[in-house]
Amino acid sequence: MSDEREAPHEAGEDTSGDAQLPPDAPAAEAAAPHVASTPATPGAAVDESSPAPRIVSAPPARVGGLPGTLAERPEDVTEVPHSTLAAQSRRDFLLFAAGVAASATAAWWLVPDRHKARFVPGLVRQRLDTLAARIGLSGGRRETVLNRALTFDDDVSEALYSKDRRVRTYDRSEVTRLPNNYHGRTPATEMLATWSLSVTGLASGGSERFSMDDLVRRFTLHGQVTRLVCVEGWSAIAWWGGIRFADFLVAFPPASGAKWASMRSSVSLDGAGRPEPYYVSIDLDTARHPQTLLATHQGGHPLTLAHGAPLRLLAPVKLGLKNIKAVTDIEYLASEPPDYWNERGYSKYDGL
């Protein structure tokens, strides 16, 4: 390694000009101007013949030790007329007000009628609905828009669905309380004596009818501990037992071209205790999922009325509203059948 040292000034050498910098200093810094002046001593004579001191600007600011383009630049001050600022403020205010009005109008249009009735008196609500209809925001168009949004959501969910994906299973010690979530009243005990399961749309061209004893004798029961998730926001872990729907489809295959199972409970009741059939649509891919059961047991015992006795659908890859209780009819179809909650504004797919 060479030893580079700065040589001392020779006698008589003129050093009154630029200051000396280390040899490895950047060129920009080496050329950086500075003030070279000697303060005057009070009372001393001024030599008029000596050159005036060389005064230059300070070196540029450095950012992170680097000069040049990375240095902070002075701010550019631009004067804008008051009229221009006032016009821009008015424009921004009008745009903001228009955005708020459009958002409020769209929100009012999309809110269900039953919720509007809770917060807005009847006459005022009717007038607002009339104004909305005059600009094309009618109730029929609202349902069309919402249905299209739900259909798009269903299509995305179905495209992302994996037939091989299984939901998490749990230990029996992790079982939690399972609420009774019938959409209406729980069916009466008397219906158990006459219950049967009707199956139509079979490849044989005929139909089948089963009692609970027929099903239990013919099929092997399988158990699993999975979580049931409700659209209302709660979930519960339960120990289920029953017939794998896939096994049932093998024993009684649907007709060629069938893609859906329409499942119905003719013993379902509304909130007042009146008969109100409940029905769901299930695609056959979901029916064939290895964790989908025609459940006959819960907690190691036959199903109770509160949880769908004597036979219910248990599809843990779907929300609870698809897990129909007290099933009485299964029909295989080529096109998607009606669905109780979809007709009331909910999704058709309802996957997790």
C-alpha positions as CSV (number, residue, x, y, z in Angstrom):
1,M,0.0,0.0,0.0
2,S,1.5,3.3,-1.0
3,D,1.8,5.9,1.7
4,E,0.3,9.1,0.2
5,R,0.9,12.1,2.4
6,E,0.4,15.8,1.7
7,A,3.8,17.4,1.1
8,P,4.5,20.5,3.2
9,H,4.5,23.9,1.4
10,E,7.8,25.0,0.1
11,A,9.1,28.3,1.3
12,G,7.7,31.2,-0.7
13,E,4.8,29.2,-2.2
14,D,1.6,31.2,-2.6
15,T,-1.2,29.7,-0.6
16,S,-3.5,32.7,-0.3
17,G,-5.8,31.4,-3.0
18,D,-8.0,28.2,-2.7
19,A,-7.8,26.2,0.4
20,Q,-6.2,22.8,0.2
21,L,-8.4,19.7,0.5
22,P,-7.4,16.1,1.0
23,P,-6.5,14.4,-2.4
24,D,-9.5,12.0,-2.1
25,A,-12.1,14.7,-1.6
26,P,-14.9,14.8,-4.3
27,A,-14.3,17.1,-7.2
28,A,-17.4,19.1,-6.4
29,E,-16.2,19.7,-2.9
30,A,-12.7,20.5,-4.1
31,A,-14.2,23.2,-6.2
32,A,-16.6,24.4,-3.5
33,P,-16.2,28.1,-3.0
34,H,-15.6,29.6,0.4
35,V,-14.9,33.0,2.1
36,A,-11.2,33.9,2.3
37,S,-11.0,37.2,4.2
38,T,-9.1,38.6,7.1
39,P,-11.0,40.6,9.6
40,A,-9.8,44.2,9.9
41,T,-8.0,45.2,13.0
42,P,-9.5,48.4,14.5
43,G,-7.1,51.3,13.9
44,A,-5.0,49.4,11.4
45,A,-4.1,51.0,8.1
46,V,-5.9,49.6,5.1
47,D,-3.7,48.7,2.2
48,E,-5.7,49.9,-0.8
49,S,-3.4,48.1,-3.2
50,S,-4.2,44.6,-1.8
51,P,-6.8,42.6,-3.7
52,A,-10.3,42.5,-2.3
53,P,-11.3,39.3,-0.5
54,R,-13.0,36.6,-2.7
55,I,-16.5,36.0,-1.4
56,V,-18.5,33.2,-2.8
57,S,-21.7,31.2,-1.8
58,A,-21.7,28.4,0.7
59,P,-21.3,24.8,-0.5
60,P,-24.5,23.0,-1.4
61,A,-26.3,21.0,1.3
62,R,-25.6,17.3,1.5
63,V,-28.1,14.5,1.9
64,G,-26.6,11.3,3.4
65,G,-23.1,12.7,2.7
66,L,-23.9,13.1,-1.1
67,P,-23.9,16.4,-2.9
68,G,-25.5,17.3,-6.2
69,T,-28.9,16.2,-7.3
70,L,-29.8,14.6,-3.9
71,A,-29.3,17.9,-2.1
72,E,-32.5,19.6,-0.9
73,R,-33.6,22.3,-3.2
74,P,-35.1,25.6,-2.2
75,E,-38.9,25.8,-2.4
76,D,-40.5,27.4,-5.4
77,V,-43.0,30.0,-4.4
78,T,-45.9,30.5,-6.7
79,E,-48.5,33.2,-6.2
80,V,-52.1,32.2,-7.1
81,P,-54.8,34.8,-7.4
82,H,-57.4,34.8,-4.7
83,S,-60.2,34.3,-7.3
84,T,-58.5,31.1,-8.5
85,L,-58.3,29.6,-5.0
86,A,-61.9,30.6,-4.3
87,A,-63.1,28.9,-7.5
88,Q,-61.1,25.7,-6.6
89,S,-62.6,25.7,-3.1
90,R,-66.1,26.0,-4.4
91,R,-65.5,23.2,-6.9
92,D,-64.1,20.9,-4.3
93,F,-67.0,21.6,-2.0
94,L,-69.6,20.9,-4.7
95,L,-67.9,17.7,-5.6
96,F,-67.8,16.6,-2.0
97,A,-71.5,17.5,-1.5
98,A,-72.4,15.6,-4.7
99,G,-70.5,12.5,-3.5
100,V,-72.3,12.6,-0.1
101,A,-75.7,13.0,-1.8
102,A,-75.0,10.1,-4.3
103,S,-73.8,7.9,-1.4
104,A,-76.9,8.7,0.7
105,T,-79.2,8.1,-2.2
106,A,-77.6,4.7,-3.1
107,A,-77.6,3.7,0.6
108,W,-81.3,4.5,0.9
109,W,-82.1,2.6,-2.3
110,L,-80.2,-0.5,-1.3
111,V,-81.5,-0.7,2.3
112,P,-84.3,-3.4,2.6
113,D,-87.8,-2.0,3.1
114,R,-88.2,-3.6,6.5
115,H,-85.2,-1.7,7.8
116,K,-86.4,1.6,6.3
117,A,-89.7,1.1,8.1
118,R,-87.8,0.8,11.5
119,F,-86.0,4.2,11.2
120,V,-88.2,6.4,9.0
121,P,-91.9,7.1,9.4
122,G,-94.3,5.8,6.7
123,L,-95.2,9.0,4.9
124,V,-91.6,10.3,4.7
125,R,-90.4,6.9,3.6
126,Q,-92.9,6.7,0.8
127,R,-92.0,10.2,-0.5
128,L,-88.3,9.3,-0.5
129,D,-89.0,6.0,-2.3
130,T,-91.1,8.0,-4.9
131,L,-88.2,10.4,-5.5
132,A,-85.8,7.5,-5.9
133,A,-88.1,5.8,-8.4
134,R,-88.4,9.0,-10.5
135,I,-84.6,8.8,-11.2
136,G,-84.8,5.1,-12.0
137,L,-84.0,3.6,-8.5
138,S,-87.1,1.5,-8.2
139,G,-87.5,-1.5,-5.9
140,G,-87.5,-3.9,-8.8
141,R,-84.2,-2.6,-10.1
142,R,-82.7,-2.8,-6.6
143,E,-83.5,-6.5,-6.5
144,T,-81.9,-7.0,-9.9
145,V,-78.7,-5.2,-8.9
146,L,-78.5,-7.1,-5.6
147,N,-79.2,-10.5,-7.3
148,R,-76.4,-9.8,-9.8
149,A,-74.0,-9.0,-7.0
150,L,-74.9,-12.1,-5.2
151,T,-74.6,-14.2,-8.3
152,F,-71.1,-12.8,-9.0
153,D,-70.1,-13.6,-5.4
154,D,-71.5,-17.1,-5.8
155,D,-69.6,-17.6,-9.1
156,V,-66.3,-16.5,-7.5
157,S,-66.9,-18.7,-4.4
158,E,-67.7,-21.7,-6.7
159,A,-64.6,-21.1,-8.8
160,L,-62.4,-21.0,-5.7
161,Y,-64.0,-24.1,-4.2
162,S,-61.7,-27.2,-3.9
163,K,-63.4,-30.6,-3.9
164,D,-60.4,-32.0,-2.0
165,R,-60.5,-29.3,0.8
166,R,-61.7,-30.5,4.1
167,V,-62.8,-28.3,7.0
168,R,-61.0,-28.7,10.3
169,T,-62.0,-31.5,12.6
170,Y,-61.8,-31.4,16.4
171,D,-61.5,-33.6,19.5
172,R,-64.7,-34.6,21.2
173,S,-63.5,-32.7,24.3
174,E,-63.8,-29.5,22.3
175,V,-67.6,-29.9,21.6
176,T,-69.6,-26.7,22.5
177,R,-73.3,-26.0,23.0
178,L,-75.3,-26.3,19.8
179,P,-78.3,-23.8,19.7
180,N,-81.7,-24.7,18.2
181,N,-81.8,-22.5,15.1
182,Y,-84.9,-23.6,13.4
183,H,-86.1,-20.6,11.3
184,G,-89.6,-21.1,12.8
185,R,-91.0,-23.3,15.5
186,T,-89.6,-26.8,16.2
187,P,-91.7,-29.6,14.7
188,A,-93.9,-31.6,17.1
189,T,-92.9,-35.1,18.2
190,E,-96.0,-36.6,16.5
191,M,-94.4,-36.2,13.0
192,L,-91.7,-38.8,13.9
193,A,-94.3,-41.6,13.8
194,T,-95.1,-41.0,10.1
195,W,-91.8,-39.7,8.9
196,S,-90.2,-41.1,5.7
197,L,-87.6,-40.0,3.1
198,S,-88.7,-39.8,-0.5
199,V,-86.0,-39.8,-3.3
200,T,-86.8,-39.0,-6.9
201,G,-84.9,-38.1,-10.1
202,L,-83.0,-41.4,-9.9
203,A,-81.1,-43.1,-12.8
204,S,-83.5,-46.0,-12.6
205,G,-86.3,-43.7,-13.6
206,G,-88.3,-44.6,-10.5
207,S,-88.4,-43.3,-6.9
208,E,-87.5,-44.7,-3.5
209,R,-89.0,-44.3,0.0
210,F,-87.1,-45.1,3.1
211,S,-87.9,-45.3,6.8
212,M,-85.1,-44.6,9.4
213,D,-84.7,-48.3,10.0
214,D,-84.2,-48.9,6.3
215,L,-81.4,-46.3,6.1
216,V,-79.6,-47.4,9.3
217,R,-79.6,-51.1,8.3
218,R,-78.4,-50.5,4.7
219,F,-75.6,-47.9,5.3
220,T,-72.6,-47.6,7.5
221,L,-72.7,-44.7,9.9
222,H,-69.6,-42.4,10.1
223,G,-68.8,-39.9,12.8
224,Q,-67.0,-36.6,12.7
225,V,-66.5,-33.5,15.0
226,T,-66.8,-30.3,12.9
227,R,-67.9,-26.7,13.3
228,L,-71.3,-25.6,12.2
229,V,-71.2,-21.9,11.2
230,C,-74.3,-19.8,11.1
231,V,-74.9,-16.7,8.9
232,E,-76.1,-14.9,12.1
233,G,-72.6,-14.8,13.4
234,W,-72.3,-17.7,15.8
235,S,-70.7,-21.1,15.4
236,A,-70.6,-24.4,17.4
237,I,-68.5,-27.5,17.4
238,A,-70.6,-30.7,17.4
239,W,-70.0,-34.5,17.2
240,W,-72.1,-35.8,14.3
241,G,-72.9,-39.3,13.0
242,G,-74.7,-40.4,9.9
243,I,-74.6,-41.7,6.4
244,R,-72.1,-40.2,4.0
245,F,-74.1,-38.6,1.2
246,A,-71.5,-39.9,-1.3
247,D,-72.4,-43.4,-0.2
248,F,-76.1,-42.7,-0.7
249,L,-75.4,-41.4,-4.2
250,V,-73.5,-44.5,-5.1
251,A,-76.3,-46.8,-3.9
252,F,-79.1,-44.7,-5.5
253,P,-77.4,-42.7,-8.3
254,P,-79.2,-39.7,-9.9
255,A,-80.3,-39.6,-13.5
256,S,-77.8,-38.7,-16.2
257,G,-77.2,-34.9,-16.4
258,A,-78.3,-34.2,-12.8
259,K,-76.1,-31.6,-11.1
260,W,-78.3,-30.5,-8.1
261,A,-80.1,-32.0,-5.2
262,S,-83.3,-30.2,-4.1
263,M,-83.8,-31.0,-0.4
264,R,-87.1,-30.3,1.3
265,S,-88.6,-30.5,4.8
266,S,-92.4,-30.8,4.6
267,V,-92.8,-30.8,8.4
268,S,-91.1,-27.4,8.9
269,L,-93.2,-24.7,10.7
270,D,-93.1,-20.9,10.6
271,G,-92.8,-18.7,13.7
272,A,-96.5,-19.0,14.4
273,G,-96.5,-22.8,14.2
274,R,-98.2,-23.0,10.8
275,P,-96.8,-25.5,8.2
276,E,-94.2,-23.8,6.1
277,P,-92.0,-26.1,4.0
278,Y,-88.3,-25.3,4.0
279,Y,-86.1,-26.1,1.0
280,V,-82.5,-25.8,0.0
281,S,-80.4,-26.3,-3.2
282,I,-77.2,-28.4,-2.9
283,D,-74.9,-29.0,-5.8
284,L,-73.9,-32.7,-6.2
285,D,-70.2,-31.8,-5.8
286,T,-71.0,-30.6,-2.3
287,A,-73.2,-33.7,-1.7
288,R,-70.2,-35.9,-2.6
289,H,-67.8,-34.1,-0.3
290,P,-66.4,-36.7,2.1
291,Q,-67.5,-34.6,5.1
292,T,-71.1,-34.2,3.9
293,L,-73.5,-36.4,5.9
294,L,-77.1,-37.3,6.0
295,A,-76.9,-37.0,9.8
296,T,-78.8,-39.3,12.1
297,H,-76.9,-38.7,15.4
298,Q,-75.5,-35.9,17.4
299,G,-73.4,-36.1,20.5
300,G,-73.4,-39.9,20.2
301,H,-77.2,-40.2,20.4
302,P,-80.0,-40.1,17.8
303,L,-80.9,-36.6,16.7
304,T,-83.3,-34.6,18.9
305,L,-86.2,-32.6,17.4
306,A,-84.3,-29.4,18.1
307,H,-81.4,-30.5,15.9
308,G,-83.2,-32.0,13.0
309,A,-84.6,-35.4,13.9
310,P,-84.8,-37.9,12.4
311,L,-82.6,-36.9,9.5
312,R,-80.8,-33.7,8.5
313,L,-78.1,-32.5,6.1
314,L,-74.7,-31.8,7.6
315,A,-72.5,-30.0,5.1
316,P,-69.7,-28.3,7.1
317,V,-68.3,-26.6,4.0
318,K,-71.6,-24.6,3.8
319,L,-73.2,-22.1,6.1
320,G,-75.8,-23.4,8.6
321,L,-78.8,-22.2,6.5
322,K,-77.9,-24.9,3.9
323,N,-77.9,-27.6,6.6
324,I,-81.6,-28.4,6.4
325,K,-83.2,-30.2,9.3
326,A,-85.9,-32.9,9.3
327,V,-85.4,-33.8,5.6
328,T,-88.4,-35.5,4.0
329,D,-87.7,-35.2,0.3
330,I,-84.6,-35.3,-2.0
331,E,-84.9,-34.7,-5.8
332,Y,-82.1,-34.8,-8.3
333,L,-82.3,-32.1,-11.0
334,A,-80.2,-30.9,-14.0
335,S,-80.9,-27.2,-13.2
336,E,-80.6,-25.4,-9.9
337,P,-83.7,-25.6,-7.8
338,P,-85.3,-22.9,-5.7
339,D,-83.7,-22.1,-2.3
340,Y,-85.7,-20.7,0.7
341,W,-83.2,-18.1,1.8
342,N,-82.0,-17.1,-1.6
343,E,-85.6,-16.1,-2.4
344,R,-85.4,-13.8,0.6
345,G,-82.2,-12.1,-0.5
346,Y,-79.4,-14.4,0.6
347,S,-76.7,-16.1,-1.4
348,K,-77.4,-19.3,-3.3
349,Y,-73.9,-20.8,-2.8
350,D,-73.3,-20.0,0.9
351,G,-69.9,-21.7,1.0
352,L,-67.2,-21.2,3.6
